[in-house]
Amino acid sequence: MEEWEKGSYVISMEKEKLNIGLIHEFLTGESYWAQGITRERVQKAVDHSLCFGVYEKKGESLAQVGFARIITDYVTTAYVCDVFILRERRGKGLSKWLMETITNFKELQEVRGMLLATNDAHGLYSQYGFRTVEPEKYMKKEMMKESGIR
């Protein structure tokens, strides 16, 4: 699996290194997009996605401080989601490094387009070629609301 190092930080694609508890805690407690998601559904999403974990080196161990998940077929579309850096590690350029790593990742270079949705990070993503699009072109079907599953 691929890994990148910068100072005392590492980005790794090894799913075995991911701290599912930390990811679940952030998504359900601090994100605006995944409130109430179960740990089981987080694990299922990770299992079926391309994942990038951001870690701080502490001696010989790594402590997870960020995450991003990509849903892709490696041909037509890559959907960037669940991107975060823990609050106490923000301001160190980690989100920029994470997005640079994702947008330059060799396996994603041939996709027709990358998509993401954000309420508040347009400035970050626009630095990596993302732009707002015409909302009238996109459609969405809600699937899980009636069953109450998150």
URDAGI-V685257 format. One record per run of one state. SS is the DSSP state (hx for helix, st for strand, lp for the rest). FROM is the first residue (numbers start at 1). TO is the last residue. If there is no record, write none. Layout:
SS_FROM_TO ; SS_FROM_TO
This chain:
lp_1_2 ; st_3_6 ; lp_7_8 ; st_9_12 ; lp_13_14 ; hx_15_17 ; lp_18_19 ; hx_20_29 ; lp_30_38 ; hx_39_47 ; lp_48_49 ; st_50_58 ; lp_59_60 ; st_61_72 ; lp_73_76 ; st_77_85 ; lp_86_86 ; hx_87_89 ; lp_90_93 ; hx_94_103 ; lp_104_105 ; hx_106_108 ; lp_109_112 ; st_113_116 ; lp_117_121 ; hx_122_126 ; lp_127_134 ; hx_135_137 ; lp_138_150
